[in-house]
């Protein structure tokens, strides 16, 4: 196989791979939106249900005892899958940027087509350039996973506060404990996101 034939075959393969990776990104984004929507819809329905039982004092505790664990478990499962989707999406984008860098080196010539893929600074810089941002740790707070993680933390904190009240703790203690548990839960989920994102630099 001569060099021209090899280059043409490689370009065809890369073009196909580029399309497959872009399709994969679209699928992960669609799934993330769907899962987050289902979870938030379940949360909304639970709050509506709470409004119906709030007029009956003897029903509130059983209702919250059944609904809160369900919401927390569903939220944590949703969070875990959203983190996986985030990593899959970012890995696909990293591979797309590598293909675009090849396009730039081999085909762009004097033009600046695909120039964001060769900005230097490694894969993280290239991924950030593709979406118009700069690499920063706080960017993790803007992900769908972090949003669901924040809701999970609030639910876990609420559960801790309610449990403290049921066990006879004072309102001040219940609130303080609920806030502390919520902060710890949110920090733990952010740490999980950060740990999962280490794969992106590999």
Buried (B, 14 or more C-beta within 10 A) or exposed (E): EEEEEEEEEEBEEBEEBBEEBEEBBEBBBEBBEEBBEEBBEBBEEBEEEBEEBEEEEEEBEEBBEEBBEEBBEBBBEBBBBBBBBBBBBBBBBBBBBBBBBBBBEEEBEEEEEBEBBBBEEEBBBBBBBBEEEEBEEEBBEEBBBBBBBBBBBBBBBBBBBBBBBEEEBEEEBBBBBBEEBBEBBBEEBBEBBEEBBEEBEE
